[in-house]
Amino acid sequence: MNADKELDARGLNCPLPILKAKKSLAEMDSGQLLRIVATDAGSVRDFQAFARQTGNELMHQESVDGEHITVLKRR
């Protein structure tokens, strides 16, 4: 899945990955994809809730070697 923009949130703890993602999404056009890489395990649930609350679509999530990758589609 090719993202239009990537956000490196490694080393950041809640709520910083969400806040940075929110800022990045605000700068993007509708339908574009944002790929976020975080190391905070809580970010998996946080991004699920964020997508439900904001209307941005959760396209993909996976965890690999302690990194949690989330792809959101801008509403």
N, CA, C and O atoms as a Tripos MOL2 file, in Angstrom:
@<TRIPOS>MOLECULE
protein
  300   299    75     0     0
PROTEIN
NO_CHARGES

@<TRIPOS>ATOM
      1 N           0.8580   -1.1870    0.0000 N.3       1 MET1
      2 CA          0.0000    0.0000    0.0000 C.3       1 MET1
      3 C           0.8980    1.2430    0.0000 C.2       1 MET1
      4 O           1.6590    1.4720    0.9400 O.2       1 MET1
      5 N           0.7990    2.0210   -1.0460 N.am      2 ASN2
      6 CA          1.6110    3.2290   -1.1480 C.3       2 ASN2
      7 C           0.9180    4.3940   -0.4650 C.2       2 ASN2
      8 O          -0.2240    4.7270   -0.7830 O.2       2 ASN2
      9 N           1.6160    5.0060    0.4730 N.am      3 ALA3
     10 CA          1.0650    6.1490    1.1970 C.3       3 ALA3
     11 C           1.5090    7.4420    0.5190 C.2       3 ALA3
     12 O           2.5720    7.5120   -0.0980 O.2       3 ALA3
     13 N           0.6690    8.4580    0.6520 N.am      4 ASP4
     14 CA          1.0080    9.7790    0.1110 C.3       4 ASP4
     15 C           1.9710   10.5110    1.0350 C.2       4 ASP4
     16 O           2.7380   11.3710    0.6000 O.2       4 ASP4
     17 N           1.9190   10.1550    2.3270 N.am      5 LYS5
     18 CA          2.7620   10.8120    3.3210 C.3       5 LYS5
     19 C           3.0800    9.8120    4.4150 C.2       5 LYS5
     20 O           2.2580    8.9500    4.7270 O.2       5 LYS5
     21 N           4.2620    9.9170    4.9990 N.am      6 GLU6
     22 CA          4.6520    9.0170    6.0820 C.3       6 GLU6
     23 C           5.0140    9.8350    7.3150 C.2       6 GLU6
     24 O           5.6560   10.8810    7.2240 O.2       6 GLU6
     25 N           4.5840    9.3290    8.4730 N.am      7 LEU7
     26 CA          4.8650    9.9740    9.7520 C.3       7 LEU7
     27 C           5.6630    9.0150   10.6220 C.2       7 LEU7
     28 O           5.2130    7.9070   10.9120 O.2       7 LEU7
     29 N           6.8350    9.4420   11.0310 N.am      8 ASP8
     30 CA          7.6730    8.6440   11.9280 C.3       8 ASP8
     31 C           7.3810    9.0780   13.3590 C.2       8 ASP8
     32 O           7.8070   10.1470   13.7950 O.2       8 ASP8
     33 N           6.6490    8.2350   14.0840 N.am      9 ALA9
     34 CA          6.2960    8.5390   15.4770 C.3       9 ALA9
     35 C           7.0190    7.5900   16.4320 C.2       9 ALA9
     36 O           6.5760    7.3790   17.5610 O.2       9 ALA9
     37 N           8.1300    7.0230   15.9750 N.am     10 ARG10
     38 CA          8.9120    6.1180   16.8210 C.3      10 ARG10
     39 C           9.4450    6.8790   18.0350 C.2      10 ARG10
     40 O           9.9270    8.0050   17.9150 O.2      10 ARG10
     41 N           9.3480    6.2470   19.2010 N.am     11 GLY11
     42 CA          9.8720    6.8630   20.4190 C.3      11 GLY11
     43 C           8.9190    7.8360   21.0860 C.2      11 GLY11
     44 O           9.2040    8.3260   22.1790 O.2      11 GLY11
     45 N           7.8030    8.1210   20.4560 N.am     12 LEU12
     46 CA          6.8340    9.0470   21.0280 C.3      12 LEU12
     47 C           5.7560    8.2700   21.7800 C.2      12 LEU12
     48 O           5.2980    7.2240   21.3220 O.2      12 LEU12
     49 N           5.3620    8.7880   22.9310 N.am     13 ASN13
     50 CA          4.3070    8.1550   23.7220 C.3      13 ASN13
     51 C           3.0130    8.9350   23.5880 C.2      13 ASN13
     52 O           3.0080   10.1050   23.2050 O.2      13 ASN13
     53 N           1.9170    8.2640   23.9100 N.am     14 CYS14
     54 CA          0.5800    8.8390   23.8730 C.3      14 CYS14
     55 C           0.5750   10.1670   24.6330 C.2      14 CYS14
     56 O           1.1320   10.2330   25.7290 O.2      14 CYS14
     57 N          -0.0170   11.1970   24.1070 N.am     15 PRO15
     58 CA         -0.8450   11.2860   22.9020 C.3      15 PRO15
     59 C          -0.1130   11.8110   21.6700 C.2      15 PRO15
     60 O          -0.7560   12.1300   20.6700 O.2      15 PRO15
     61 N           1.2070   11.9070   21.7180 N.am     16 LEU16
     62 CA          1.9420   12.5400   20.6180 C.3      16 LEU16
     63 C           1.7430   11.8890   19.2420 C.2      16 LEU16
     64 O           1.5920   12.6220   18.2650 O.2      16 LEU16
     65 N           1.7350   10.5430   19.1090 N.am     17 PRO17
     66 CA          1.4910    9.9980   17.7630 C.3      17 PRO17
     67 C           0.1480   10.4400   17.1770 C.2      17 PRO17
     68 O           0.0540   10.7330   15.9850 O.2      17 PRO17
     69 N          -0.8850   10.4860   18.0140 N.am     18 ILE18
     70 CA         -2.2140   10.9290   17.5400 C.3      18 ILE18
     71 C          -2.1820   12.4080   17.1520 C.2      18 ILE18
     72 O          -2.7020   12.7930   16.1040 O.2      18 ILE18
     73 N          -1.5740   13.2260   17.9950 N.am     19 LEU19
     74 CA         -1.5300   14.6650   17.7160 C.3      19 LEU19
     75 C          -0.7600   14.9560   16.4260 C.2      19 LEU19
     76 O          -1.1800   15.7960   15.6300 O.2      19 LEU19
     77 N           0.3490   14.2730   16.2190 N.am     20 LYS20
     78 CA          1.1340   14.4790   14.9970 C.3      20 LYS20
     79 C           0.3780   13.9640   13.7630 C.2      20 LYS20
     80 O           0.4470   14.5660   12.6910 O.2      20 LYS20
     81 N          -0.3380   12.8540   13.9230 N.am     21 ALA21
     82 CA         -1.1350   12.3260   12.8160 C.3      21 ALA21
     83 C          -2.2620   13.2980   12.4600 C.2      21 ALA21
     84 O          -2.5430   13.5350   11.2860 O.2      21 ALA21
     85 N          -2.8940   13.8500   13.4800 N.am     22 LYS22
     86 CA         -3.9760   14.8110   13.2520 C.3      22 LYS22
     87 C          -3.4640   16.0160   12.4700 C.2      22 LYS22
     88 O          -4.1260   16.4920   11.5470 O.2      22 LYS22
     89 N          -2.2850   16.5070   12.8400 N.am     23 LYS23
     90 CA         -1.6890   17.6480   12.1420 C.3      23 LYS23
     91 C          -1.3510   17.2780   10.6950 C.2      23 LYS23
     92 O          -1.6080   18.0530    9.7740 O.2      23 LYS23
     93 N          -0.7790   16.1040   10.5040 N.am     24 SER24
     94 CA         -0.4190   15.6670    9.1480 C.3      24 SER24
     95 C          -1.6550   15.5150    8.2740 C.2      24 SER24
     96 O          -1.6630   15.9550    7.1250 O.2      24 SER24
     97 N          -2.7050   14.8900    8.8170 N.am     25 LEU25
     98 CA         -3.9370   14.7060    8.0480 C.3      25 LEU25
     99 C          -4.5600   16.0420    7.6540 C.2      25 LEU25
    100 O          -5.1330   16.1620    6.5710 O.2      25 LEU25
    101 N          -4.4530   17.0340    8.5150 N.am     26 ALA26
    102 CA         -5.0260   18.3600    8.2300 C.3      26 ALA26
    103 C          -4.3530   19.0070    7.0260 C.2      26 ALA26
    104 O          -4.9510   19.8470    6.3540 O.2      26 ALA26
    105 N          -3.1150   18.6180    6.7530 N.am     27 GLU27
    106 CA         -2.3520   19.1860    5.6300 C.3      27 GLU27
    107 C          -2.5530   18.3960    4.3330 C.2      27 GLU27
    108 O          -2.0110   18.7610    3.2900 O.2      27 GLU27
    109 N          -3.3310   17.3160    4.4030 N.am     28 MET28
    110 CA         -3.5050   16.4360    3.2520 C.3      28 MET28
    111 C          -4.8650   16.6400    2.5970 C.2      28 MET28
    112 O          -5.7770   17.2170    3.1890 O.2      28 MET28
    113 N          -4.9830   16.1540    1.3600 N.am     29 ASP29
    114 CA         -6.2470   16.2270    0.6290 C.3      29 ASP29
    115 C          -7.0930   15.0000    0.9300 C.2      29 ASP29
    116 O          -6.5690   13.9560    1.3200 O.2      29 ASP29
    117 N          -8.3900   15.1280    0.7520 N.am     30 SER30
    118 CA         -9.3160   14.0260    0.9580 C.3      30 SER30
    119 C          -8.9320   12.8400    0.0840 C.2      30 SER30
    120 O          -8.6450   12.9990   -1.1020 O.2      30 SER30
    121 N          -8.9290   11.6440    0.6820 N.am     31 GLY31
    122 CA         -8.6100   10.4340   -0.0520 C.3      31 GLY31
    123 C          -7.1500   10.0320   -0.0200 C.2      31 GLY31
    124 O          -6.8050    8.9190   -0.4160 O.2      31 GLY31
    125 N          -6.2830   10.9270    0.4470 N.am     32 GLN32
    126 CA         -4.8620   10.5910    0.5250 C.3      32 GLN32
    127 C          -4.6010    9.6820    1.7180 C.2      32 GLN32
    128 O          -5.3580    9.6770    2.6890 O.2      32 GLN32
    129 N          -3.5050    8.9040    1.6320 N.am     33 LEU33
    130 CA         -3.1440    7.9450    2.6750 C.3      33 LEU33
    131 C          -1.9600    8.4330    3.4960 C.2      33 LEU33
    132 O          -0.9680    8.9290    2.9630 O.2      33 LEU33
    133 N          -2.0930    8.2760    4.8170 N.am     34 LEU34
    134 CA         -1.0240    8.6050    5.7540 C.3      34 LEU34
    135 C          -0.5740    7.3170    6.4260 C.2      34 LEU34
    136 O          -1.3840    6.6040    7.0180 O.2      34 LEU34
    137 N           0.7140    7.0190    6.3350 N.am     35 ARG35
    138 CA          1.2900    5.8350    6.9860 C.3      35 ARG35
    139 C           2.0400    6.3060    8.2290 C.2      35 ARG35
    140 O           2.9240    7.1580    8.1400 O.2      35 ARG35
    141 N           1.6890    5.7540    9.3780 N.am     36 ILE36
    142 CA          2.3030    6.1280   10.6480 C.3      36 ILE36
    143 C           3.0540    4.9270   11.1960 C.2      36 ILE36
    144 O           2.5170    3.8200   11.2420 O.2      36 ILE36
    145 N           4.2920    5.1440   11.6100 N.am     37 VAL37
    146 CA          5.0860    4.1030   12.2530 C.3      37 VAL37
    147 C           5.3490    4.5650   13.6840 C.2      37 VAL37
    148 O           5.9840    5.5960   13.9040 O.2      37 VAL37
    149 N           4.8550    3.7920   14.6600 N.am     38 ALA38
    150 CA          4.9890    4.1440   16.0730 C.3      38 ALA38
    151 C           5.5540    2.9610   16.8480 C.2      38 ALA38
    152 O           5.4310    1.8110   16.4270 O.2      38 ALA38
    153 N           6.1750    3.2590   17.9870 N.am     39 THR39
    154 CA          6.6840    2.2020   18.8570 C.3      39 THR39
    155 C           5.8380    2.0590   20.1170 C.2      39 THR39
    156 O           6.0180    1.1020   20.8710 O.2      39 THR39
    157 N           4.9330    2.9750   20.3560 N.am     40 ASP40
    158 CA          4.0400    2.9150   21.5120 C.3      40 ASP40
    159 C           2.9290    1.8960   21.2200 C.2      40 ASP40
    160 O           2.1110    2.0990   20.3230 O.2      40 ASP40
    161 N           2.9100    0.7980   21.9920 N.am     41 ALA41
    162 CA          1.9220   -0.2670   21.7540 C.3      41 ALA41
    163 C           0.4930    0.2420   21.8920 C.2      41 ALA41
    164 O          -0.4110   -0.2870   21.2440 O.2      41 ALA41
    165 N           0.2720    1.2460   22.7140 N.am     42 GLY42
    166 CA         -1.0630    1.8130   22.8850 C.3      42 GLY42
    167 C          -1.5720    2.5320   21.6520 C.2      42 GLY42
    168 O          -2.7670    2.8000   21.5340 O.2      42 GLY42
    169 N          -0.6720    2.8460   20.7330 N.am     43 SER43
    170 CA         -1.0870    3.5740   19.5270 C.3      43 SER43
    171 C          -2.0220    2.7430   18.6560 C.2      43 SER43
    172 O          -2.8140    3.3030   17.8980 O.2      43 SER43
    173 N          -1.9450    1.4180   18.7500 N.am     44 VAL44
    174 CA         -2.8150    0.5570   17.9430 C.3      44 VAL44
    175 C          -4.2780    0.8490   18.2780 C.2      44 VAL44
    176 O          -5.0760    1.1370   17.3860 O.2      44 VAL44
    177 N          -4.6240    0.7750   19.5470 N.am     45 ARG45
    178 CA         -5.9990    1.0810   19.9740 C.3      45 ARG45
    179 C          -6.3290    2.5560   19.7990 C.2      45 ARG45
    180 O          -7.4490    2.9130   19.4340 O.2      45 ARG45
    181 N          -5.3420    3.4100   20.0620 N.am     46 ASP46
    182 CA         -5.5700    4.8510   19.9360 C.3      46 ASP46
    183 C          -5.9700    5.2250   18.5100 C.2      46 ASP46
    184 O          -6.8860    6.0240   18.3150 O.2      46 ASP46
    185 N          -5.2930    4.6550   17.5120 N.am     47 PHE47
    186 CA         -5.6190    4.9840   16.1310 C.3      47 PHE47
    187 C          -6.9550    4.3920   15.6980 C.2      47 PHE47
    188 O          -7.6340    4.9630   14.8450 O.2      47 PHE47
    189 N          -7.3380    3.2630   16.2700 N.am     48 GLN48
    190 CA         -8.6630    2.7040   15.9870 C.3      48 GLN48
    191 C          -9.7430    3.6600   16.4790 C.2      48 GLN48
    192 O         -10.6990    3.9520   15.7620 O.2      48 GLN48
    193 N          -9.5840    4.1420   17.7050 N.am     49 ALA49
    194 CA        -10.5490    5.0880   18.2770 C.3      49 ALA49
    195 C         -10.5200    6.4170   17.5160 C.2      49 ALA49
    196 O         -11.5690    7.0100   17.2630 O.2      49 ALA49
    197 N          -9.3360    6.8790   17.1550 N.am     50 PHE50
    198 CA         -9.1840    8.1330   16.4210 C.3      50 PHE50
    199 C          -9.9380    8.0760   15.0910 C.2      50 PHE50
    200 O         -10.6180    9.0290   14.7110 O.2      50 PHE50
    201 N          -9.8070    6.9450   14.3870 N.am     51 ALA51
    202 CA        -10.4950    6.7930   13.1010 C.3      51 ALA51
    203 C         -12.0110    6.8420   13.2930 C.2      51 ALA51
    204 O         -12.7120    7.5130   12.5360 O.2      51 ALA51
    205 N         -12.5130    6.1380   14.2960 N.am     52 ARG52
    206 CA        -13.9630    6.1490   14.5550 C.3      52 ARG52
    207 C         -14.4600    7.5560   14.8890 C.2      52 ARG52
    208 O         -15.5210    7.9720   14.4220 O.2      52 ARG52
    209 N         -13.7030    8.2730   15.6830 N.am     53 GLN53
    210 CA        -14.1430    9.5910   16.1540 C.3      53 GLN53
    211 C         -14.0280   10.6790   15.1050 C.2      53 GLN53
    212 O         -14.8030   11.6360   15.1220 O.2      53 GLN53
    213 N         -13.0710   10.5520   14.1880 N.am     54 THR54
    214 CA        -12.8270   11.6330   13.2290 C.3      54 THR54
    215 C         -13.4020   11.3780   11.8460 C.2      54 THR54
    216 O         -13.5190   12.3040   11.0430 O.2      54 THR54
    217 N         -13.7640   10.1280   11.5560 N.am     55 GLY55
    218 CA        -14.2870    9.8140   10.2300 C.3      55 GLY55
    219 C         -13.2140    9.4940    9.2080 C.2      55 GLY55
    220 O         -13.5250    9.2000    8.0540 O.2      55 GLY55
    221 N         -11.9390    9.5470    9.6220 N.am     56 ASN56
    222 CA        -10.8700    9.0990    8.7340 C.3      56 ASN56
    223 C         -10.9060    7.5720    8.7290 C.2      56 ASN56
    224 O         -11.1920    6.9520    9.7530 O.2      56 ASN56
    225 N         -10.6190    6.9730    7.5860 N.am     57 GLU57
    226 CA        -10.7620    5.5280    7.4550 C.3      57 GLU57
    227 C          -9.4740    4.8040    7.8310 C.2      57 GLU57
    228 O          -8.3940    5.1340    7.3410 O.2      57 GLU57
    229 N          -9.6080    3.8100    8.7100 N.am     58 LEU58
    230 CA         -8.4780    2.9640    9.0850 C.3      58 LEU58
    231 C          -8.3160    1.9080    7.9910 C.2      58 LEU58
    232 O          -9.1420    1.0040    7.8690 O.2      58 LEU58
    233 N          -7.2620    2.0260    7.2060 N.am     59 MET59
    234 CA         -7.0630    1.1540    6.0520 C.3      59 MET59
    235 C          -6.2750   -0.1040    6.4000 C.2      59 MET59
    236 O          -6.5110   -1.1690    5.8310 O.2      59 MET59
    237 N          -5.3320    0.0250    7.3440 N.am     60 HIS60
    238 CA         -4.4350   -1.1000    7.6240 C.3      60 HIS60
    239 C          -3.7370   -0.8820    8.9610 C.2      60 HIS60
    240 O          -3.3970    0.2440    9.3230 O.2      60 HIS60
    241 N          -3.5280   -1.9750    9.6850 N.am     61 GLN61
    242 CA         -2.6960   -1.9510   10.8870 C.3      61 GLN61
    243 C          -1.9210   -3.2520   10.9700 C.2      61 GLN61
    244 O          -2.4520   -4.3230   10.6760 O.2      61 GLN61
    245 N          -0.6670   -3.1520   11.3710 N.am     62 GLU62
    246 CA          0.1390   -4.3360   11.6250 C.3      62 GLU62
    247 C           1.2510   -3.9790   12.6060 C.2      62 GLU62
    248 O           1.6640   -2.8240   12.7100 O.2      62 GLU62
    249 N           1.7210   -4.9880   13.3140 N.am     63 SER63
    250 CA          2.8310   -4.8110   14.2440 C.3      63 SER63
    251 C           3.9540   -5.7490   13.8250 C.2      63 SER63
    252 O           3.7510   -6.9520   13.6600 O.2      63 SER63
    253 N           5.1500   -5.1730   13.6560 N.am     64 VAL64
    254 CA          6.3150   -5.9420   13.2250 C.3      64 VAL64
    255 C           7.5190   -5.5050   14.0450 C.2      64 VAL64
    256 O           7.9120   -4.3390   14.0210 O.2      64 VAL64
    257 N           8.0960   -6.4500   14.7670 N.am     65 ASP65
    258 CA          9.3230   -6.1930   15.5330 C.3      65 ASP65
    259 C           9.2280   -4.9530   16.4200 C.2      65 ASP65
    260 O          10.1520   -4.1410   16.4570 O.2      65 ASP65
    261 N           8.1230   -4.8100   17.1240 N.am     66 GLY66
    262 CA          7.9690   -3.6880   18.0530 C.3      66 GLY66
    263 C           7.5530   -2.3780   17.4090 C.2      66 GLY66
    264 O           7.4230   -1.3660   18.0970 O.2      66 GLY66
    265 N           7.3440   -2.3820   16.1100 N.am     67 GLU67
    266 CA          6.8590   -1.1860   15.4260 C.3      67 GLU67
    267 C           5.4140   -1.4250   15.0050 C.2      67 GLU67
    268 O           5.0680   -2.4820   14.4780 O.2      67 GLU67
    269 N           4.5910   -0.4310   15.2470 N.am     68 HIS68
    270 CA          3.1610   -0.5310   14.9690 C.3      68 HIS68
    271 C           2.8500    0.4090   13.8060 C.2      68 HIS68
    272 O           2.9940    1.6270   13.9080 O.2      68 HIS68
    273 N           2.4220   -0.1910   12.7090 N.am     69 ILE69
    274 CA          2.1760    0.5610   11.4730 C.3      69 ILE69
    275 C           0.6810    0.7200   11.2670 C.2      69 ILE69
    276 O          -0.0780   -0.2480   11.3070 O.2      69 ILE69
    277 N           0.2820    1.9420   11.0480 N.am     70 THR70
    278 CA         -1.1240    2.2670   10.8030 C.3      70 THR70
    279 C          -1.2150    3.0830    9.5260 C.2      70 THR70
    280 O          -0.4100    3.9850    9.2960 O.2      70 THR70
    281 N          -2.1950    2.7630    8.7020 N.am     71 VAL71
    282 CA         -2.4530    3.5510    7.4970 C.3      71 VAL71
    283 C          -3.8600    4.1130    7.6000 C.2      71 VAL71
    284 O          -4.8310    3.3690    7.7390 O.2      71 VAL71
    285 N          -3.9590    5.4330    7.5310 N.am     72 LEU72
    286 CA         -5.2450    6.1260    7.5930 C.3      72 LEU72
    287 C          -5.5230    6.8150    6.2710 C.2      72 LEU72
    288 O          -4.6170    7.3480    5.6290 O.2      72 LEU72
    289 N          -6.7940    6.7980    5.8690 N.am     73 LYS73
    290 CA         -7.2240    7.5050    4.6560 C.3      73 LYS73
    291 C          -7.9540    8.7730    5.0940 C.2      73 LYS73
    292 O          -8.9160    8.7280    5.8610 O.2      73 LYS73
    293 N          -7.4700    9.8970    4.5880 N.am     74 ARG74
    294 CA         -8.0400   11.2050    4.9450 C.3      74 ARG74
    295 C          -9.4770   11.2840    4.4460 C.2      74 ARG74
    296 O          -9.7650   10.9580    3.2940 O.2      74 ARG74
    297 N         -10.3680   11.7160    5.3190 N.am     75 ARG75
    298 CA        -11.7790   11.8400    4.9410 C.3      75 ARG75
    299 C         -11.9900   13.0260    4.0370 C.2      75 ARG75
    300 O         -13.1170   13.2890    3.6170 O.2      75 ARG75
@<TRIPOS>BOND
     1     1     2 1
     2     2     3 1
     3     3     4 2
     4     3     5 am
     5     5     6 1
     6     6     7 1
     7     7     8 2
     8     7     9 am
     9     9    10 1
    10    10    11 1
    11    11    12 2
    12    11    13 am
    13    13    14 1
    14    14    15 1
    15    15    16 2
    16    15    17 am
    17    17    18 1
    18    18    19 1
    19    19    20 2
    20    19    21 am
    21    21    22 1
    22    22    23 1
    23    23    24 2
    24    23    25 am
    25    25    26 1
    26    26    27 1
    27    27    28 2
    28    27    29 am
    29    29    30 1
    30    30    31 1
    31    31    32 2
    32    31    33 am
    33    33    34 1
    34    34    35 1
    35    35    36 2
    36    35    37 am
    37    37    38 1
    38    38    39 1
    39    39    40 2
    40    39    41 am
    41    41    42 1
    42    42    43 1
    43    43    44 2
    44    43    45 am
    45    45    46 1
    46    46    47 1
    47    47    48 2
    48    47    49 am
    49    49    50 1
    50    50    51 1
    51    51    52 2
    52    51    53 am
    53    53    54 1
    54    54    55 1
    55    55    56 2
    56    55    57 am
    57    57    58 1
    58    58    59 1
    59    59    60 2
    60    59    61 am
    61    61    62 1
    62    62    63 1
    63    63    64 2
    64    63    65 am
    65    65    66 1
    66    66    67 1
    67    67    68 2
    68    67    69 am
    69    69    70 1
    70    70    71 1
    71    71    72 2
    72    71    73 am
    73    73    74 1
    74    74    75 1
    75    75    76 2
    76    75    77 am
    77    77    78 1
    78    78    79 1
    79    79    80 2
    80    79    81 am
    81    81    82 1
    82    82    83 1
    83    83    84 2
    84    83    85 am
    85    85    86 1
    86    86    87 1
    87    87    88 2
    88    87    89 am
    89    89    90 1
    90    90    91 1
    91    91    92 2
    92    91    93 am
    93    93    94 1
    94    94    95 1
    95    95    96 2
    96    95    97 am
    97    97    98 1
    98    98    99 1
    99    99   100 2
   100    99   101 am
   101   101   102 1
   102   102   103 1
   103   103   104 2
   104   103   105 am
   105   105   106 1
   106   106   107 1
   107   107   108 2
   108   107   109 am
   109   109   110 1
   110   110   111 1
   111   111   112 2
   112   111   113 am
   113   113   114 1
   114   114   115 1
   115   115   116 2
   116   115   117 am
   117   117   118 1
   118   118   119 1
   119   119   120 2
   120   119   121 am
   121   121   122 1
   122   122   123 1
   123   123   124 2
   124   123   125 am
   125   125   126 1
   126   126   127 1
   127   127   128 2
   128   127   129 am
   129   129   130 1
   130   130   131 1
   131   131   132 2
   132   131   133 am
   133   133   134 1
   134   134   135 1
   135   135   136 2
   136   135   137 am
   137   137   138 1
   138   138   139 1
   139   139   140 2
   140   139   141 am
   141   141   142 1
   142   142   143 1
   143   143   144 2
   144   143   145 am
   145   145   146 1
   146   146   147 1
   147   147   148 2
   148   147   149 am
   149   149   150 1
   150   150   151 1
   151   151   152 2
   152   151   153 am
   153   153   154 1
   154   154   155 1
   155   155   156 2
   156   155   157 am
   157   157   158 1
   158   158   159 1
   159   159   160 2
   160   159   161 am
   161   161   162 1
   162   162   163 1
   163   163   164 2
   164   163   165 am
   165   165   166 1
   166   166   167 1
   167   167   168 2
   168   167   169 am
   169   169   170 1
   170   170   171 1
   171   171   172 2
   172   171   173 am
   173   173   174 1
   174   174   175 1
   175   175   176 2
   176   175   177 am
   177   177   178 1
   178   178   179 1
   179   179   180 2
   180   179   181 am
   181   181   182 1
   182   182   183 1
   183   183   184 2
   184   183   185 am
   185   185   186 1
   186   186   187 1
   187   187   188 2
   188   187   189 am
   189   189   190 1
   190   190   191 1
   191   191   192 2
   192   191   193 am
   193   193   194 1
   194   194   195 1
   195   195   196 2
   196   195   197 am
   197   197   198 1
   198   198   199 1
   199   199   200 2
   200   199   201 am
   201   201   202 1
   202   202   203 1
   203   203   204 2
   204   203   205 am
   205   205   206 1
   206   206   207 1
   207   207   208 2
   208   207   209 am
   209   209   210 1
   210   210   211 1
   211   211   212 2
   212   211   213 am
   213   213   214 1
   214   214   215 1
   215   215   216 2
   216   215   217 am
   217   217   218 1
   218   218   219 1
   219   219   220 2
   220   219   221 am
   221   221   222 1
   222   222   223 1
   223   223   224 2
   224   223   225 am
   225   225   226 1
   226   226   227 1
   227   227   228 2
   228   227   229 am
   229   229   230 1
   230   230   231 1
   231   231   232 2
   232   231   233 am
   233   233   234 1
   234   234   235 1
   235   235   236 2
   236   235   237 am
   237   237   238 1
   238   238   239 1
   239   239   240 2
   240   239   241 am
   241   241   242 1
   242   242   243 1
   243   243   244 2
   244   243   245 am
   245   245   246 1
   246   246   247 1
   247   247   248 2
   248   247   249 am
   249   249   250 1
   250   250   251 1
   251   251   252 2
   252   251   253 am
   253   253   254 1
   254   254   255 1
   255   255   256 2
   256   255   257 am
   257   257   258 1
   258   258   259 1
   259   259   260 2
   260   259   261 am
   261   261   262 1
   262   262   263 1
   263   263   264 2
   264   263   265 am
   265   265   266 1
   266   266   267 1
   267   267   268 2
   268   267   269 am
   269   269   270 1
   270   270   271 1
   271   271   272 2
   272   271   273 am
   273   273   274 1
   274   274   275 1
   275   275   276 2
   276   275   277 am
   277   277   278 1
   278   278   279 1
   279   279   280 2
   280   279   281 am
   281   281   282 1
   282   282   283 1
   283   283   284 2
   284   283   285 am
   285   285   286 1
   286   286   287 1
   287   287   288 2
   288   287   289 am
   289   289   290 1
   290   290   291 1
   291   291   292 2
   292   291   293 am
   293   293   294 1
   294   294   295 1
   295   295   296 2
   296   295   297 am
   297   297   298 1
   298   298   299 1
   299   299   300 2
@<TRIPOS>SUBSTRUCTURE
     1 MET1         2 RESIDUE 1 A MET
     2 ASN2         6 RESIDUE 1 A ASN
     3 ALA3        10 RESIDUE 1 A ALA
     4 ASP4        14 RESIDUE 1 A ASP
     5 LYS5        18 RESIDUE 1 A LYS
     6 GLU6        22 RESIDUE 1 A GLU
     7 LEU7        26 RESIDUE 1 A LEU
     8 ASP8        30 RESIDUE 1 A ASP
     9 ALA9        34 RESIDUE 1 A ALA
    10 ARG10       38 RESIDUE 1 A ARG
    11 GLY11       42 RESIDUE 1 A GLY
    12 LEU12       46 RESIDUE 1 A LEU
    13 ASN13       50 RESIDUE 1 A ASN
    14 CYS14       54 RESIDUE 1 A CYS
    15 PRO15       58 RESIDUE 1 A PRO
    16 LEU16       62 RESIDUE 1 A LEU
    17 PRO17       66 RESIDUE 1 A PRO
    18 ILE18       70 RESIDUE 1 A ILE
    19 LEU19       74 RESIDUE 1 A LEU
    20 LYS20       78 RESIDUE 1 A LYS
    21 ALA21       82 RESIDUE 1 A ALA
    22 LYS22       86 RESIDUE 1 A LYS
    23 LYS23       90 RESIDUE 1 A LYS
    24 SER24       94 RESIDUE 1 A SER
    25 LEU25       98 RESIDUE 1 A LEU
    26 ALA26      102 RESIDUE 1 A ALA
    27 GLU27      106 RESIDUE 1 A GLU
    28 MET28      110 RESIDUE 1 A MET
    29 ASP29      114 RESIDUE 1 A ASP
    30 SER30      118 RESIDUE 1 A SER
    31 GLY31      122 RESIDUE 1 A GLY
    32 GLN32      126 RESIDUE 1 A GLN
    33 LEU33      130 RESIDUE 1 A LEU
    34 LEU34      134 RESIDUE 1 A LEU
    35 ARG35      138 RESIDUE 1 A ARG
    36 ILE36      142 RESIDUE 1 A ILE
    37 VAL37      146 RESIDUE 1 A VAL
    38 ALA38      150 RESIDUE 1 A ALA
    39 THR39      154 RESIDUE 1 A THR
    40 ASP40      158 RESIDUE 1 A ASP
    41 ALA41      162 RESIDUE 1 A ALA
    42 GLY42      166 RESIDUE 1 A GLY
    43 SER43      170 RESIDUE 1 A SER
    44 VAL44      174 RESIDUE 1 A VAL
    45 ARG45      178 RESIDUE 1 A ARG
    46 ASP46      182 RESIDUE 1 A ASP
    47 PHE47      186 RESIDUE 1 A PHE
    48 GLN48      190 RESIDUE 1 A GLN
    49 ALA49      194 RESIDUE 1 A ALA
    50 PHE50      198 RESIDUE 1 A PHE
    51 ALA51      202 RESIDUE 1 A ALA
    52 ARG52      206 RESIDUE 1 A ARG
    53 GLN53      210 RESIDUE 1 A GLN
    54 THR54      214 RESIDUE 1 A THR
    55 GLY55      218 RESIDUE 1 A GLY
    56 ASN56      222 RESIDUE 1 A ASN
    57 GLU57      226 RESIDUE 1 A GLU
    58 LEU58      230 RESIDUE 1 A LEU
    59 MET59      234 RESIDUE 1 A MET
    60 HIS60      238 RESIDUE 1 A HIS
    61 GLN61      242 RESIDUE 1 A GLN
    62 GLU62      246 RESIDUE 1 A GLU
    63 SER63      250 RESIDUE 1 A SER
    64 VAL64      254 RESIDUE 1 A VAL
    65 ASP65      258 RESIDUE 1 A ASP
    66 GLY66      262 RESIDUE 1 A GLY
    67 GLU67      266 RESIDUE 1 A GLU
    68 HIS68      270 RESIDUE 1 A HIS
    69 ILE69      274 RESIDUE 1 A ILE
    70 THR70      278 RESIDUE 1 A THR
    71 VAL71      282 RESIDUE 1 A VAL
    72 LEU72      286 RESIDUE 1 A LEU
    73 LYS73      290 RESIDUE 1 A LYS
    74 ARG74      294 RESIDUE 1 A ARG
    75 ARG75      298 RESIDUE 1 A ARG
